[in-house]
Amino acid sequence: MAFVFNPDEIKNQRIGRTISIVLHVVLLLILFLSFLPYQVPPPGQSGVLVSFGEPNQGRNDQRAAPAPVVEEEE
């Protein structure tokens, strides 16, 4: 079964192919260019160092004091 295309269909197919190729090239360029400015290794983040817990706990042979027991009131 042979398909016969009229000139309008052939023109529309060419336009569709051209738009598809241009769109794919632009998308690939956007994806490629998004990775170019990436620094290896990435720069450190600035901020405030926060320590959760006691800094001396776990060092040497010192033991941490036990947590106080709080009695519940009825």
Secondary structure, DSSP 8 states (H G I E B T S, - for coil): ------HHHHHHHHHHHHHHHHHHHHHHHHHHHTTTT--SS-----------S-TTTTSTT-------------
